Amino acid sequence: MNRIARIAMTAAAVVGVAAPAAPVLAQADSRPTVAVMFFNNNVFTKDARDFDGLSKGIADFLITEMAANPNIRLIERDQVQKLVDEQKLVTGGQVDRETAVRVGKLLGAQHMIFGGFMADPKGNFRIDARAVGVERGVIEYSERVQDKSDNVMELIGTLAGKLNSGLRLPAMPARTGDAGSMAAPAASGAVAQQAGAPSPSPRLPMKYAVMYGKALDMSDRGEKTRAVELFGAVLKEFPDFEPAKKAQARLAAGA
């Protein structure tokens, strides 16, 4: 072996010992990313403003239902609201396709869900939902569900399943657990908490669904005392309603 060959081999050996092993890069999360905007209040009766709480309530319930699918990523409602407030992206209190696309791009979402709801004096309730593909800005899927007002939670559960199928997202896991329970709401962070199959939605009458939504709005506005009171009013009648319990606990802890 000549001198040049020996030097080359020695250098290779030194590099092999001294150089640390290349770090193993974590794989990028390839799951479809979905975000939900608040829903427009399209009620036109004289008591239309009484339903304002459902704008955020429906979005929160829908996120909770869909986030139980571990094969997709759901952006937390708080993160969507924070972005909308900071960027002043919603004008006139109404969300349209263009707004949904702008928000989706800023959030890094692939699919944005938005829509509206209506109610009539006879106790009928309807939700119209649309999903827009953020990259192309076109409507990918639209769905309408309707039932009696006090079946609002079951209606949202049905809507979540239809949106999941209509967007051709990975299949939802089978429901498990007690009929009186509900999957945990989104935890603090950019992505909604997802763990296991969803439990059947609880029966929450319209009055309390609206109250829960108003509590969310009060919390967003920084009116924490009022929000805690409203969450407490929901829990007085439905003590096992996990979303209200966790939201109230976060506020009480100063989160």
C-alpha positions in Angstrom: 0.0 0.0 0.0 1.5 3.4 -1.0 1.7 6.5 1.2 -1.3 8.2 -0.5 -3.5 5.2 0.0 -2.6 4.9 3.7 -3.4 8.6 4.2 -6.8 8.3 2.5 -7.7 5.3 4.6 -6.6 7.0 7.8 -8.7 10.1 7.0 -11.7 8.0 6.3 -11.4 6.2 9.6 -11.1 9.5 11.5 -14.1 10.9 9.8 -16.1 7.8 10.6 -15.2 8.0 14.3 -15.5 11.8 14.7 -18.6 12.5 12.7 -21.8 12.0 14.6 -24.4 9.8 13.1 -26.8 11.8 10.9 -30.0 12.6 12.8 -33.1 10.7 11.8 -35.5 13.3 10.6 -39.1 12.9 11.9 -41.5 12.1 9.1 -43.8 14.9 8.1 -47.4 14.5 9.1 -49.1 13.4 5.9 -52.6 13.3 7.3 -55.2 15.6 5.6 -55.5 18.8 7.5 -59.0 20.3 8.1 -60.2 23.5 9.7 -63.7 24.7 10.5 -64.9 28.3 10.4 -67.7 29.6 12.5 -71.2 29.1 10.9 -73.3 32.0 9.7 -76.6 32.6 11.5 -79.1 32.7 8.7 -82.2 32.6 10.9 -84.6 35.3 9.7 -87.4 35.2 12.3 -87.8 37.9 14.9 -85.8 35.8 17.4 -82.8 35.3 15.1 -80.3 36.9 17.4 -81.2 34.3 20.1 -79.3 31.8 17.9 -76.1 33.7 17.6 -74.3 31.4 20.1 -74.6 28.5 17.6 -72.2 30.2 15.2 -69.3 29.1 17.3 -71.1 26.3 19.0 -71.7 24.3 15.8 -68.0 24.8 14.7 -66.8 23.6 18.1 -69.1 20.6 18.1 -68.2 19.7 14.6 -64.5 19.9 15.3 -64.9 17.7 18.3 -66.8 15.1 16.3 -64.4 15.1 13.3 -61.2 15.3 15.5 -62.0 11.9 16.9 -60.7 10.5 13.6 -57.0 9.9 14.3 -56.3 9.7 10.6 -56.9 13.4 9.9 -55.7 16.6 11.6 -58.2 19.1 12.8 -57.1 22.7 13.6 -58.3 23.8 16.9 -61.2 26.3 16.9 -59.3 28.7 19.2 -56.5 28.9 16.7 -58.9 29.7 13.8 -60.6 32.4 15.9 -57.3 34.0 16.9 -56.2 34.2 13.3 -59.5 35.7 12.2 -59.4 38.3 14.9 -55.7 39.2 14.4 -56.0 39.5 10.6 -59.5 41.0 10.6 -60.4 38.5 7.9 -64.2 38.5 8.4 -66.3 41.5 7.4 -69.9 41.9 8.2 -69.9 38.8 10.5 -70.3 36.4 7.5 -67.9 33.8 6.2 -67.8 33.1 2.5 -65.7 30.9 0.2 -63.0 33.5 -0.4 -62.6 34.1 3.4 -62.4 30.4 4.0 -59.6 30.0 1.4 -57.6 32.9 2.9 -57.9 31.6 6.4 -57.0 28.1 5.2 -53.9 29.2 3.5 -52.7 31.0 6.6 -53.4 28.0 8.7 -51.8 25.5 6.4 -55.1 23.6 6.0 -56.0 21.6 3.0 -59.8 21.6 3.5 -61.8 24.4 5.1 -65.4 23.8 6.3 -67.9 26.7 6.6 -71.6 27.2 6.2 -74.7 28.4 7.9 -77.8 27.3 9.8 -81.5 28.1 9.9 -84.4 27.6 12.3 -88.1 28.1 12.1 -90.8 28.8 14.7 -92.0 25.1 14.4 -88.8 23.8 16.0 -87.1 22.7 12.8 -83.4 23.2 12.4 -81.1 23.0 9.3 -77.3 23.1 8.8 -75.8 23.8 5.4 -72.1 23.0 5.2 -69.5 23.5 2.5 -65.9 22.3 2.2 -63.5 24.2 0.0 -60.2 22.9 -1.2 -57.7 25.5 -0.2 -55.1 24.9 -2.9 -57.5 25.4 -5.8 -60.1 27.5 -4.0 -63.1 25.5 -5.3 -66.0 23.9 -3.4 -65.2 20.2 -3.0 -68.3 19.1 -1.2 -71.5 20.5 0.2 -74.0 18.9 2.6 -77.4 19.7 4.2 -78.8 18.1 7.3 -82.0 18.9 9.1 -84.0 17.7 12.1 -85.8 19.0 15.1 -83.9 21.7 17.0 -83.4 19.7 20.1 -81.7 17.0 18.1 -78.9 19.5 17.2 -76.1 17.4 18.6 -77.2 14.2 16.8 -77.5 16.4 13.6 -73.9 17.6 14.0 -72.7 14.0 14.5 -74.4 13.0 11.3 -72.9 16.0 9.5 -69.4 15.1 10.6 -69.7 11.6 9.2 -71.1 12.9 5.9 -68.3 15.5 5.5 -65.7 12.9 6.3 -67.1 10.6 3.6 -67.8 13.4 1.1 -64.3 14.7 1.3 -63.0 11.2 0.9 -61.0 11.5 4.1 -59.7 8.4 5.8 -62.6 6.4 7.3 -63.9 7.4 10.7 -63.4 4.7 13.5 -66.5 3.0 14.8 -68.2 4.7 17.7 -67.6 3.3 21.2 -68.4 4.1 24.8 -71.4 5.3 26.8 -74.1 7.1 24.9 -74.0 9.9 27.5 -70.3 10.7 26.8 -68.5 12.7 24.2 -65.0 12.7 22.8 -62.8 15.2 24.6 -62.6 18.7 23.1 -59.6 20.2 21.5 -56.6 20.6 23.8 -54.4 23.7 23.9 -52.3 23.9 20.7 -52.6 24.2 17.0 -54.1 20.8 16.3 -57.3 19.5 17.9 -56.8 16.6 20.3 -57.4 13.2 18.7 -57.5 9.9 20.5 -59.4 6.9 19.5 -62.9 6.4 18.3 -65.6 9.0 19.0 -68.3 8.3 21.6 -71.9 9.0 20.6 -72.8 12.6 21.0 -74.9 13.5 24.1 -78.4 14.8 23.7 -78.1 18.6 24.4 -81.3 20.6 23.8 -81.0 23.6 21.6 -81.3 26.0 24.6 -78.1 24.6 26.1 -76.3 24.2 22.8 -76.8 27.9 22.3 -75.7 28.7 25.8 -72.5 26.7 25.3 -71.8 28.6 22.1 -72.4 32.0 23.9 -69.9 30.9 26.5 -67.3 30.2 23.8 -67.9 33.7 22.4 -67.6 35.3 25.9 -64.3 33.5 26.3 -63.0 34.7 23.0 -63.9 38.2 23.9 -62.0 38.0 27.2 -65.2 38.1 29.3 -64.0 35.1 31.4 -66.3 35.6 34.4 -69.4 35.5 32.2 -68.1 32.6 30.2 -67.5 30.6 33.4 -71.1 31.3 34.5 -72.5 30.1 31.2 -70.4 27.0 31.1 -71.6 26.4 34.7 -75.2 26.8 33.7 -74.8 24.1 31.1 -73.1 21.8 33.5 -75.8 22.3 36.1 -78.2 20.5 33.8 -75.7 18.3 32.0 -72.9 17.6 34.5 -71.2 15.0 32.3 -70.8 17.3 29.3 -67.1 17.1 28.8 -66.5 20.1 26.5 -68.1 22.5 29.0 -66.2 20.9 31.9 -62.8 21.3 30.2 -63.5 24.8 28.9 -64.6 25.9 32.4 -61.5 24.3 34.0 -59.2 26.1 31.5 -60.7 29.4 32.3 -60.6 28.8 36.0 -56.9 28.0 35.7 -56.3 31.2 33.8 -55.6 29.6 30.5 
